[in-house]
């Protein structure tokens, strides 16, 4: 039976509001309406998000909530909600909590019976996948890979047999190093698609075998500018294991109906066993 938490009486709603990842026209009408209506905006970077508020002509009370202060600051936001104020959580770009802060706040809000409501919109990983031409029936989003090479390769090695499409975020100053590690661990022929500056003026996709994508990016004078979504085709599925046979049991059953030589030949064909060995075993069974 699922656990349920009683609603907090008189509490406001925490809206998880997706914002554009580049093109401001991607901000939904509902997102604008929500940001207009809430009392407080909890933002990853208040200066960055302040420019969005200015673009919308909104003057909002803002609270900074980022990776470095979330565990100290979430209670302040909860207090606003418990006092009946609606709050919008936004990140610098895209959907909050997708490799962005907010997990602690959302978990604690739900634990205290505060309504949490998503206002969906742009997400770089989903936008990139939709245009990549890679299988999307199953994908594994792994966020940012570790900054150091040893950690990065360790994560990639743990995923080398994963058959789902792999999706990562990467920064411009590490993208070439990450591609080198992808080639080293997943192989130069693994199909990759890179999405750079998605929805922005210089949006670019690079696609092909990993070694060719690395060469194309290295040759592009703008190749290491902007934010990246890195997508790798999953590993080929392992071949199905051959069925196992109990040779003696199969041989005994066939000997009830067939001559020794024919029974031995059929079992050898099915199991890959030695015809001579099976023939001798069949003779011993008939003795």
C-alpha positions as CSV (number, residue, x, y, z in Angstrom):
1,X,0.0,0.0,0.0
2,X,1.4,3.4,-1.0
3,X,2.4,5.8,1.8
4,X,0.5,9.1,1.7
5,X,1.2,12.4,3.3
6,X,-1.7,14.6,4.6
7,X,-1.8,17.9,2.7
8,X,-0.4,20.9,4.6
9,X,-3.4,23.1,5.4
10,X,-3.2,26.6,3.9
11,X,0.2,25.9,2.2
12,X,1.1,27.3,-1.2
13,X,2.1,25.4,-4.2
14,X,5.7,24.8,-5.3
15,X,5.8,25.1,-9.1
16,X,8.7,23.5,-11.0
17,X,9.0,25.8,-14.0
18,X,11.0,24.9,-17.1
19,X,12.7,27.9,-18.7
20,X,14.3,28.3,-22.2
21,X,17.6,26.6,-22.9
22,X,18.4,29.4,-25.4
23,X,15.5,30.7,-27.5
24,X,13.3,32.8,-25.3
25,X,10.3,32.1,-27.5
26,X,10.3,28.6,-26.1
27,X,9.0,29.9,-22.7
28,X,5.4,28.6,-22.6
29,X,2.3,30.7,-21.9
30,X,1.6,28.7,-18.8
31,X,5.2,29.3,-17.5
32,X,4.7,33.1,-18.0
33,X,1.4,33.0,-16.2
34,X,2.9,31.0,-13.3
35,X,5.9,33.3,-12.9
36,X,3.5,36.2,-13.0
37,X,1.3,34.8,-10.3
38,X,3.7,33.4,-7.7
39,X,4.9,35.4,-4.8
40,X,8.5,34.1,-4.8
41,X,10.9,32.8,-7.4
42,X,13.6,30.4,-6.2
43,X,16.4,30.6,-8.8
44,X,19.7,28.9,-9.3
45,X,21.3,32.3,-10.1
46,X,19.2,35.3,-9.3
47,X,21.3,37.6,-11.5
48,X,20.9,35.3,-14.5
49,X,17.2,34.7,-13.9
50,X,16.7,38.4,-13.1
51,X,17.3,39.1,-16.8
52,X,14.5,36.7,-17.7
53,X,12.2,38.4,-15.2
54,X,13.2,41.8,-16.8
55,X,12.5,40.4,-20.3
56,X,9.0,39.4,-19.0
57,X,8.5,42.8,-17.3
58,X,8.2,41.1,-13.9
59,X,9.5,42.4,-10.6
60,X,9.6,39.4,-8.3
61,X,11.1,38.6,-4.9
62,X,13.8,36.1,-5.6
63,X,15.7,33.6,-3.4
64,X,19.0,32.0,-4.5
65,X,18.9,28.2,-4.4
66,X,21.9,26.5,-5.9
67,X,24.1,23.4,-5.4
68,X,26.2,25.1,-2.8
69,X,23.4,26.4,-0.5
70,X,20.4,24.2,-1.1
71,X,20.7,22.2,2.1
72,X,21.0,25.4,4.1
73,X,18.4,27.5,2.2
74,X,15.5,25.0,1.4
75,X,13.9,25.6,4.8
76,X,13.5,29.3,3.9
77,X,11.6,28.4,0.8
78,X,9.5,25.8,2.7
79,X,8.6,28.5,5.3
80,X,7.3,30.7,2.4
81,X,5.2,27.8,1.1
82,X,3.8,26.8,4.6
83,X,2.8,30.5,5.1
84,X,0.6,30.2,2.1
85,X,2.8,31.7,-0.6
86,X,3.1,30.1,-4.1
87,X,6.8,29.6,-5.1
88,X,8.3,29.0,-8.6
89,X,11.5,27.0,-8.8
90,X,13.6,27.7,-11.9
91,X,17.1,26.9,-13.0
92,X,19.5,28.8,-15.2
93,X,18.1,27.0,-18.3
94,X,15.8,24.1,-19.0
95,X,13.9,21.9,-16.5
96,X,14.9,22.2,-12.9
97,X,16.4,19.1,-11.2
98,X,17.7,17.7,-14.5
99,X,21.3,18.0,-13.5
100,X,20.3,21.1,-11.6
101,X,19.4,22.0,-8.0
102,X,16.1,21.4,-6.4
103,X,16.0,17.7,-5.3
104,X,16.2,18.5,-1.6
105,X,13.6,21.2,-1.8
106,X,11.1,19.0,-3.8
107,X,11.6,16.0,-1.5
108,X,11.1,18.0,1.7
109,X,8.1,19.8,0.2
110,X,6.4,16.5,-0.6
111,X,7.3,15.1,2.8
112,X,5.5,18.0,4.4
113,X,2.3,17.7,2.3
114,X,3.1,20.7,0.1
115,X,1.7,20.4,-3.4
116,X,4.4,20.2,-6.0
117,X,3.3,20.9,-9.6
118,X,5.5,20.7,-12.8
119,X,5.2,23.4,-15.5
120,X,6.9,21.5,-18.3
121,X,9.0,23.0,-21.1
122,X,12.5,22.9,-22.6
123,X,15.0,20.2,-21.5
124,X,18.3,20.0,-23.4
125,X,18.6,16.2,-23.1
126,X,15.1,15.5,-24.5
127,X,15.4,18.2,-27.2
128,X,18.7,16.7,-28.4
129,X,17.4,13.2,-28.4
130,X,14.4,14.2,-30.5
131,X,16.7,15.4,-33.3
132,X,19.5,12.9,-33.0
133,X,18.3,9.9,-35.0
134,X,19.3,7.5,-32.3
135,X,16.9,5.0,-30.6
136,X,14.8,6.7,-28.0
137,X,12.6,3.8,-26.8
138,X,15.2,3.3,-24.0
139,X,17.8,5.9,-23.0
140,X,20.0,6.4,-19.9
141,X,20.6,10.0,-18.9
142,X,23.8,10.2,-16.8
143,X,24.1,14.0,-16.4
144,X,27.7,15.4,-16.3
145,X,30.6,12.9,-16.4
146,X,33.3,13.4,-13.7
147,X,35.7,16.2,-14.4
148,X,38.8,14.1,-14.0
149,X,39.9,11.5,-16.6
150,X,40.1,8.5,-14.2
151,X,36.6,9.1,-12.9
152,X,35.2,9.8,-16.3
153,X,36.6,6.6,-17.8
154,X,35.4,4.6,-14.7
155,X,31.8,5.7,-15.4
156,X,32.1,5.0,-19.1
157,X,33.6,1.5,-18.4
158,X,30.5,0.8,-16.2
159,X,28.3,1.6,-19.1
160,X,30.2,-0.1,-21.9
161,X,27.7,-2.9,-22.2
162,X,24.6,-0.8,-21.7
163,X,22.2,-1.3,-24.7
164,X,20.2,1.9,-24.1
165,X,21.2,5.1,-25.8
166,X,23.5,7.0,-23.5
167,X,23.0,10.7,-22.8
168,X,25.5,13.1,-21.1
169,X,25.9,16.8,-20.6
170,X,29.4,18.3,-21.2
171,X,31.0,21.7,-21.0
172,X,33.0,23.2,-23.8
173,X,36.4,23.1,-22.1
174,X,36.1,19.3,-21.5
175,X,34.3,18.2,-24.6
176,X,37.4,17.0,-26.6
177,X,38.8,15.2,-23.6
178,X,35.5,13.5,-23.0
179,X,35.3,12.4,-26.7
180,X,38.8,10.9,-26.4
181,X,37.7,8.9,-23.4
182,X,34.5,7.8,-25.2
183,X,36.7,6.6,-28.1
184,X,39.1,4.8,-25.8
185,X,36.4,3.1,-23.8
186,X,33.4,2.6,-26.1
187,X,35.4,2.3,-29.3
188,X,36.1,4.5,-32.3
189,X,33.2,3.1,-34.3
190,X,30.5,3.7,-31.6
191,X,27.9,6.0,-33.1
192,X,27.8,9.4,-31.5
193,X,25.6,12.5,-31.9
194,X,26.6,15.8,-30.3
195,X,24.1,18.6,-30.0
196,X,25.8,22.0,-29.4
197,X,24.0,25.3,-28.6
198,X,20.6,23.7,-29.0
199,X,17.8,26.2,-29.9
200,X,20.4,29.0,-30.1
201,X,21.6,30.9,-33.2
202,X,24.6,28.6,-33.8
203,X,22.9,25.2,-33.1
204,X,24.9,22.4,-34.5
205,X,24.7,18.6,-34.6
206,X,27.7,16.4,-35.2
207,X,26.9,12.7,-36.0
208,X,28.8,9.6,-37.0
209,X,31.4,7.1,-35.7
210,X,33.1,8.5,-32.6
211,X,36.4,9.0,-34.3
212,X,34.8,11.0,-37.1
213,X,32.8,13.2,-34.7
214,X,36.0,13.9,-32.8
215,X,37.8,14.9,-36.0
216,X,34.9,17.1,-37.1
217,X,34.6,18.9,-33.8
218,X,38.4,19.4,-33.6
219,X,38.4,20.9,-37.1
220,X,35.5,23.3,-36.4
221,X,36.8,26.7,-35.1
222,X,33.6,27.1,-33.1
223,X,33.6,23.5,-32.0
224,X,34.5,24.0,-28.4
225,X,32.0,26.9,-27.8
226,X,28.7,26.5,-26.1
227,X,27.1,23.7,-24.0
228,X,26.9,20.1,-25.3
229,X,24.6,17.1,-25.1
230,X,26.6,14.0,-25.9
231,X,24.6,11.0,-27.1
232,X,26.1,7.5,-27.8
233,X,24.3,4.6,-29.3
234,X,23.9,1.7,-26.9
235,X,26.0,-1.4,-27.2
236,X,24.8,-4.2,-29.4
237,X,22.7,-6.7,-27.5
238,X,24.6,-9.9,-26.5
239,X,23.5,-12.9,-28.6
240,X,21.1,-15.2,-26.9
241,X,22.7,-18.0,-25.1
242,X,22.5,-21.3,-26.8
243,X,20.0,-23.7,-25.2
244,X,21.5,-26.2,-22.9
245,X,20.9,-29.9,-23.3
246,X,21.2,-32.8,-21.0
247,X,22.9,-35.0,-23.6
248,X,22.4,-38.3,-21.7
249,X,18.7,-37.6,-21.1
250,X,18.2,-36.6,-24.7
251,X,20.1,-39.6,-26.0
252,X,18.2,-42.0,-23.7
253,X,14.9,-40.6,-25.0
254,X,15.9,-40.9,-28.7
255,X,17.1,-44.5,-28.2
256,X,13.6,-45.5,-27.3
257,X,12.6,-44.7,-30.9
258,X,15.8,-44.7,-33.1
259,X,18.8,-46.8,-33.9
260,X,22.0,-46.0,-31.9
261,X,23.8,-44.3,-34.8
262,X,20.9,-42.1,-35.7
263,X,20.2,-41.1,-32.1
264,X,23.9,-40.2,-31.6
265,X,24.0,-38.1,-34.8
266,X,20.9,-36.1,-33.8
267,X,22.2,-35.3,-30.3
268,X,25.6,-34.3,-31.8
269,X,23.8,-31.9,-34.2
270,X,21.8,-30.4,-31.4
271,X,24.5,-30.0,-28.9
272,X,27.7,-29.8,-30.9
273,X,29.0,-32.8,-29.0
274,X,31.3,-35.5,-30.5
275,X,29.5,-38.0,-32.7
276,X,31.9,-40.7,-31.7
277,X,31.7,-40.0,-28.0
278,X,27.9,-39.9,-28.2
279,X,27.8,-43.2,-30.2
280,X,29.9,-45.0,-27.6
281,X,27.6,-43.6,-24.8
282,X,24.6,-44.7,-26.7
283,X,26.0,-48.2,-27.1
284,X,26.6,-48.4,-23.4
285,X,23.0,-47.3,-22.7
286,X,21.7,-50.1,-25.0
287,X,23.9,-52.8,-23.4
